[in-house]
Amino acid sequence: MSIPLPTPLRTYQYRPLTVFSLLDTDTDRVLPQLFEMCVKGGRSSRSRTDASDFAGYRDAMLASGHVRGFTSDNDLALLDGWLRSCVVDMGRSGRGKSGEQMLAVAPLTLAAYRAGLPTKRDRHRGIDDVAYGLLLAELERRGAGASGSGSARAQLRELVTRTVGRGLAIGPEPRWEPQLADPERLDIGALLEFRFVEGFAMADAREIDATAPDSPLPGVAADLGAMLLAHLRAYGDELPVPSLMSSFAALLALGVFTSSLRADAAARELLRTGERPADLEPGPAPASPVELYCDFTGDLGAESDRMSRRCVERDLDRVRLAFRDRMAFVVIEQALPRIPGEAERRSGMSSAEKLVHLASLREHRRVETYAMGRIDDIVAEAAASGDASEPELEFLQRVQASEDSELDKLLDILEQVNQTKAVRNAVNWFWSVGGLEKPYGVMRGSTRSRRSWRYAPTDELITALLLAIFVEPDGVTTRPTMPLREVLDALRHRFGILIDRPPAFLDGAEARAAASANLDAFTLRLQLLGCFDSLSDDFSVQVVRHPLGDS
């Protein structure tokens, strides 16, 4: 597509709505720099790592004398395989992808942040900034002070150092260098990682430009922060650090995934009806409006599997439609300076109120005038540049002459020009935070075939979800057991996960029968995980036990 657009309209993002940049990401790689921010009070160190020098860092580790016995070529090959499989995530580099570079280190210990990988924080798409802010906000909600040892930053630093940093001591400012204090508290993989990253140079911590806006879904964001903080407080001393990291990543990924779906749904409802959706209201989060029917039968092609795939197809379609909604907010916001007094009105509004305000101006005559002007500019530039093809010019003229509103006509043009790339980026975000390639993902399937995608949580995610819903409201203590009915209701209310009932758009006799069989498969999975004993068909006496038992 060679239709030129004005610079302000060349974006695919609207972060006041989405909060995150909707591009592919990796939640595992977020954790080291998120926990670095927790230790350093919201600051981070500029990476000084040469990502292409894996062999140099390996040799420095051997030269330190802490890792011995790898002298022959076969020994080095064994060590390389160990590092690459357990510690370092390697990838291709260069234009021809002929080189090799270190992409990240596994989140096995708090010392992972020393590596400075990934070298660019923008690969996290704002997840680290948002999660850090939510953790602080939850501590403040629970009474943390404004400064000193009782401040939210100090409490978060102590919590992360004590739990994720087991066996380590943290050096003084400005580097906050991880140091080995008790090697017996690190497993062999974490100890190898510590010795490997020990050779990475560290820079002084500096303030970072945290650009993540406040979420327009206040209750949803607060729930995510509360869940993540509770996970560290309730299980930080119970789980091995790699397991703590993995389950934390699972909850973070699912929380981000469902938050994105809820933001898209809220924006669509707001623009369609003009009414403020429940998710945009202040206060506790309502029940999740998204419906993620999750198949536990594993019977590919059966009705339960089909419903799971249909839910993914529905959500992918919503991802496509969400681009137009985001661009509607972009255009209306750009028209604000032309509407006297409206920009000033927004100064004291919350993020949600600003979206509601923009939606209320959708049919304002000044917005229409602004959109008309941009259409005229686009048509004139396309005709003058000579780059646009004849069919493209005919498309522009046809849109310009239509009877639709000027805003809708401009959105038609933006869809035509930008949607393919925007949707591709958003789909990459969808499957990456959905964990399609992760052992804790809510989605299964192949990245090469969207038709294979389905909601089918792994055992690792099931365990992480149970850990989360078993935490008491105080965010520290846990329940030993829960009735099965309460477990199902909590999964539906908090995450939109449906197990024993079909989604509303697929409801029917056959779908309900499949959901009933799916519940049986779910309880069998719980039995295999050691969390469930079925003594009756009565929900009131069916009990799910805590995944960690009596510990």
N, C-alpha and C positions, 0 to 999 in steps of 0.2 A: 504494500500500500504506500503510494508516494504522495498522498495528500498532506501538505505541510500544515501543522497546527501552531497556534500561538504558544509561546513558551509556558504560560501558566496552565495550559490544558494538556501538556505532554506527560502528565503524571498518571500512574496507575493506582496510586495510594491515596488514602485519606485517613491518616492516623488518629485524628480526633475521634473517629468511629472505631477503626480496627485496632488501635493502640500499637499493634505489631506491624512490621513491614511484611507484607504477604509474599514471601519468597521462600525457597527451600531452606531448611535449617537442620540442625542436629542437636537434640536436647542433651545428649551425653556431653557434647563439647561445650555446652553452656555452663555446666556445673563448676569446672575449675575457676572460671573467671567470676561466676556468681559468688562463690564462696570466698574468692579473693576480695571482692567488694565487701563482703560481710566482715572479714578480718581487718581490712584497711579503712573501715568507716566510709564506704562509698567511693573510695579512690581505687586506682588501678595503676600498674606499672607498664610503661611502654615496652613492648616486646623488643628484646635485643637478640632474638634467636635467629640463627641462619637455618631456615627450615630445610635447606637442601643438604645440610652437612650431618646426616644421620651417622655416618661412619666416624666422623670426628668426635661426636658426643659419646659414641660407644667406646672409642679408644680412650677418651678422657676418663670414662668410668673405670676402665681396666687399669689405667695408669694410676688411679687413686689408691689402688691396693685393697679396696673394700670388696671387690669381686675378683676372685682368683680361680685359677684352674682352667682358664680358656686360653690356651696357647697355640694349639695347632689350627690349621685351616678348618678341619672338621669341627673343632671346638667353637671357633668363631661362627661357623655356619649354624651350629646349634644355638649359640647365644643370640644371633640375629633372628632366628626363628622364634625364640622365646620372647624377645623384645617386640617383634612385629605382631605376634599373636596375642600378647597379654598387655603390652604397655603402650606401643606407638601405633597410631593409625596412619598408614602410608598411602600416598596417592601420586598421581602423575602431575607433571608440571611442564611448562613451556608451551609454545604454540603448537608444536607437533605432538605434544604429550609424550615426548621421548625421555624427559627427565623424571626424577623421583624426588618427592619432598615429604616431610613430616606434616601431617594435617592437624593432628591433635594427640594428646595423651589420654589414656583411659582414666576416668575418675575413680581411682583406687584409694587415694589418700589425699588429704588436704594439700600436701606438698605439690600436687599436680599443677597448681597455679604458677609455680616457679618456671615451668617450661615456656610460658608466654605463647601458648598455642591454643587456638588458631592465632596467627599474628595480627589479624584484623578483627576487631570486635563487632563490626557491622554484620558479620556472618551470623550473629546471634539474633538478628532482626528485632532487637529491643527486648527479648525475653529476659535477659539478665537484669536490665534496668527495672523492668516492671516487677519481676519477682522480688528483687531487693527492696523496692519501695513498698510492696505489699507486706513483706515480713516486718519492716519497720512500723508500718501503719498498724499491724495487728498487735505488736508489742506496746505501742502507744495506747491503743484501745484498751489494753489490759493493765494500764496504769504506769507505764515506763515514764521516767522523768525526762526533763528537757536537756539536762546536762549531767556530767559527772558519771560515776560508776553505775548509777541507776538509770542512765539514759537508754533509749532504745538501741542506739548504735553500740554502746558498751555491752548491753545484755546480749545482743545478737553476736557480737565478737566472742564473748565468753562461751555462748552456747555452741557456736560452730567450732571453735578451737577445742572444746571439751569433747564433742561428739565426733565430728568428721576428722578432727586433728588428733585422734588418739595416738599416743606414742611419740608425739611431736611437741616441740616447744617453738614458739614464734618469737623471732628476734625483735629488736626495737625498731621504731620508726627511723628513717622514712621507707625502709625496704620491707620490713616485716618478713624477714627471711625464715622459712621453715627449717628447723634444726631437729636432728634425731635425738630424742630424749630417752626413749625406752623401746629398743628394737623388738623386744618380745611381744609388744602389743600390735605389731604390724605382721600381716601374713606374708608369705614369701613373695607373692606378686607385688604387693604394696612396697615391700622392702626393696625389691629390684627396681621398681619405679622411682623410689626415693633416690637410690644411688645413681640412676640414670640422669634424673633432672638436677641432681646436685652439681653437675658440671655446666649448667646453663647460667649465664650471667644475668643478674637482676638489676633493674633500674629502680630509682627512687619512685615511690608512689606519688601520683599526681591526681589532681581533681579531673574528673572526666566530664565530658559534655553529655549529660544524660538527657536525651530528648524525648523520652517516652512520656506521652501525655497521660493525664488521669483517665481512667476508664469511664465511659458513659454508662456502664452497667455497675453501679456502686456495690450492690449486694453481691453480685456474682464475683467481682474482684475481691471483696472482703472475705468471702467464703474460701476463695483460692488461697489467699494469704493465711487465713486461719488454719486451713488444712495442711499447708506446707510447714508452718511453724509448729503445729501440733505433732507432725510426724517427727521432727527433730527432737522435740521435748519428750514425747512419749517413748520413742524407740531409739533415741541416740545412744543410750547406754545398753540397749538390748541386742541390737543387730550388729553383725560385723560391718565394718565401714563399707566394703564394696556392696554388700546387700542394702545398707542404708542409702548409699548413693543411687543404686539401681532403682529401688522403690521410690525414692524421692523424684528421680527423673521420670518414672512412670506416672506419678501423680501430677507432676508439672506438665508433662506432655498432654495428658488427657484434659487437665484443667484449661490449658491454652487452646486445645482443639475445640472443646465444647464452648468456651468463651467466644471463640471466633464464629462458630455457628449461631450462637445466641445473638451476637452483635449484628450479623447479617439479617437474621430474622426480625430483630427489633427495628432495624432501619427500614426494611421492606414494609412492615406493618405501619410504621410511622408515616412514611411517604404515601402509602396507599390510603390510609384512613384519616390521617391527621391527628389521631388520638395517641396519647403517650402510652407505649407498651409497658407492661408490668416490670420488665427487666430494667427499664430506664427510671423507675421510681426509686426514691431514697428508701433506706431501711433494709431489712433482711431480704435476701434473694427469694423470689417465688419459686415454685416447682419449675424445673427445667421445661421449656416449651419444645425442645428438640426431642425426637424419638429415635434412639439408636437401638434398633432391634438387633440383639447379638445372638448369633447361632452357636450353640454348644454341642449340637448333635454330631457335627463333622460329616454329615451325610450330604455330600455334594450333589446338587440337583434336586434334592428333596424340598418340600414346601418351606421348611424353616430356613434352609440355606437360601432359597429364592427370596424370601422376605428380607433377609439380611442384605443381599445384593441390591434389592430394590431400594432399600434405605440409602445405600451408598450412592446409587444412581440419582435418587432424589436430591441428596445433598450436593452432588457434583453439579446438578442443574441449578441449584440455588447459588453455588459459587459463581456460575456464569452470569446469573441475573444480578448478583450483588455488585458487579462492576458498574452497571448503569446507576444503581442507587448511590454508590460512592461518588460517582462523577456528578450526580445531581447536587449533592452537598458541596462539592468543589465549586461548581458553577455559581450556586446561590451565594456562597461565602465570598467569591470574588466580586459579586455584584453589590455587596453590602456598602462599600464606600459611596455608591450612587443613591443610597436611600438615606435621607437625612435622619439622624438620631439613632439609627438601628445599631451601628457599631458601638456607640456609647452604652446602649441598653445591655449589651452582652458582657460588659466589663465585670459584673459581679455574679455572672451565671456559672453554674456547675457545668461540667462536660455534657451531661444529659440534657440540661436546660438549653444549652447552645444548639444541640441537634434539633430539639423541639422547635426552637426559635427559627432555625433555618427552614425546617419543613413548613412552618406557617407562612413563609414568604415565597413559597414555590410559585404561586400564581400572581405575585406582585408585578405591577406594570413595569417597574424599574428592572426587575429580573428579566422580564420579557425583552425589554429594550436592550439590556446588556447582551442577552443571548443572540438577539437579531444582529447586533453589531459584530459579534464574534463570527457568526455565520457569514456575514458579508465579507469580513476580512479573510476568512478561509477560502471562500469562493474566488475572491479577487486574487489572492496569492497563488492559488492553484492554477488559475488561468494565466497569470503572468509568468510563473516560474517555468512553465513548459515541461515540468517533470510528471505531472498528472496525466494519466492515460485518458483516452476519449470516454471509455465507460465510467471512469471515476468522475470526470467532469459532468457527465450526464447524471450520475447519481447525485452529485451536489446540487445541480440545478433542479432535479426532481424533488429533493428534500426541501430546498428553499421555496419551491412553489406550492408545497403541500399545505393543507388546512390545519395541521397540528399546531399546538402551541410552539412558540419560539424555543422554549426550553427543551421540549421533547425533540424538536428538529435538531437542535445542537447535540443532544444526547445521542440521537441516531447517527450523527456524523462521528462522534467520538467512539461509539461502539464499532462502527465500520472500520475506523482507522486503528484503534488501539486494542480492541477486545481480544484478538487472537493472542497477542503477547501477554496481556494482562491476565487472561484466564489461564494461560499456560503457567505463569508464575504462581497464581493463586492455587492451582491444582497441585503444583509442586509443594506449596506450603501445606495443603490439605493432607497429602499422603505422608509428608515428613513428620508433621506433628501428630498425625494419626498413628505413627509408629509402624508403617508398613514393613520396614526392614529391621525393626527392633524386636528383641525378645519380650518386651513389655507393651507392645502395641495393641491398640483396640481394633486395628485392621489387619487383615491377612490378604495375601495375593501377590501378584507380580507387578513390578513397576512398569513392565512392558505391555501389560494387558489390563486396562481398566475394567473390563468385563469380569475379571477374576476377583476384583476387590469386594470384600465383604466385612461386616463387623463380626469379629470372632476373637474375643480376648484370649490371650495366652494365660497359662497358669501363673506366670509371674505377675501379670496385671491383676488377675483375680486376687492374688495374695495381697498386693499393694492396696487394692480397693477395700478388702476386708480390714486391713490394718487401719485404714483411714476411718471407716465408718464405726469401728469399735472404740474409737477415742471418745471419751466423755466430753461434755460441753466445757469443762475446765481446761481442756487442751493438754492435759498431762496424764491423767489416769485413764485406764481402759476397762471395758467390760469383759468379763470372762466368756459370756455367751450372749447370743441374741436370737430371738425367734426368727425363723426363716422368713416369715411375712415382713418383719421389720427390715431385714436385710434387703429384700426385694424392693420394698418401698423406699429405702434410703438410696439405693442405686438409681431408681427411677427419678426421685425428687432431686438429687444432687447432681447426677450426671446424665440424666435422660436415658439411661440404659434400661431397655425392656427385655425381659426374659420369659415371663409367664403369660404375656399378652401380646397380641400383634399391634403394630402401629395403626393409628386411626385410619390412614388412607388405604390400608390393606385388610381391614377388619372383615371377617366373614367366618362361616362355620369351619371351613377347611383350615383357615389361618389360625383359628382358636385351637383346633385339635393339634396343629403343628406346634403351637406355643406350649401346649400342655406337655407334649413329648419333649420339648426343649427344656422345660423345667426339670423333668426327670433326668435329662442329660446333665443339667447344671448341678443338681444335687449329687449325681454320681461323681462329677468332677470334684465337688467339695469332699466327698468321701475319700477319694484318692489322695486329696491333699491333707486328709486327717482332720477335717473341720466339721464333719457332719455324720450323725447317726440317725437313720430313719426308723423310728419305732412305730409310726402311725401315719396315716394319710391326712390327719388333721393338722392344719397349719399351726394351730395354737400350741401344739406340743412338739413340733419339729424345731429343733434348736441347732444353730450354727455355733461352733466353738471358735475361740480366738485362734488365729493361725500359729501363734507362738505358744499355745497351750497355757499352762499355769504360770509361765514365766512372767 
